[in-house]
């Protein structure tokens, strides 16, 4: 288990390190983690961090809910708090698109619905990046087997199908991770408190 965690952490470092030295002038980091978390929870007096390591049963449940494979069993969930009240949660996910990556922060309401998805870094050509109006179509949606389907309740992006599929899968994974983490008592506090 410790070897798995070390491998996962090393993989994350190897993925994120090149992002800070990307030579492509079109590649952009829009916001760093701490700034993004402050933007997600502007009224928070505290942002707590929980690292969760999913067991095989939890991975299976998440993949079933998300209708997508997990790349990792290690997730970090941030909770914004004001006093003892939960303002919501955030999961930051870095995933590959074509040959490069994208990092997105998913802000999740205490009830498990998506408050907001924010692209923090995008290293593919800019014309492949999803627009804000398209991303907002996911707002206030939860992890339900009948929602978050491209071509059904979420339109596809013409000319950027890989981006659309990747981002939709990533949103479903983040919401499923939150749902399973909440159901299994893996977070600091119960959602909705």
Number of C-alpha atoms within 10 A of each C-alpha: 8 7 8 13 14 11 12 17 14 12 13 13 12 11 16 14 11 10 20 11 8 13 10 10 8 12 18 18 16 13 17 11 13 10 11 20 22 15 12 23 20 12 12 19 12 15 19 12 15 13 12 15 18 18 11 10 9 17 19 14 15 25 17 14 19 24 15 16 14 17 10 15 16 15 19 14 22 21 26 25 18 14 10 11 12 21 22 25 27 28 21 22 18 19 15 16 18 12 7 14 18 23 24 23 23 23 29 27 19 19 14 21 20 25 21 20 23 18 23 20 20 24 24 20 13 11 9 19 17 17 11 11 8 14 18 14 15 21 15 14 18 22 21 14 12 9 14 21 17 15 9 10 12 16 13 18 18 8 10 13 14 15 20 23 16 17 22 21 20 22 27 28 24 26 27 26 27 26 20 17 21 17 12 11 11 17 20 14 13 14 21 12 11
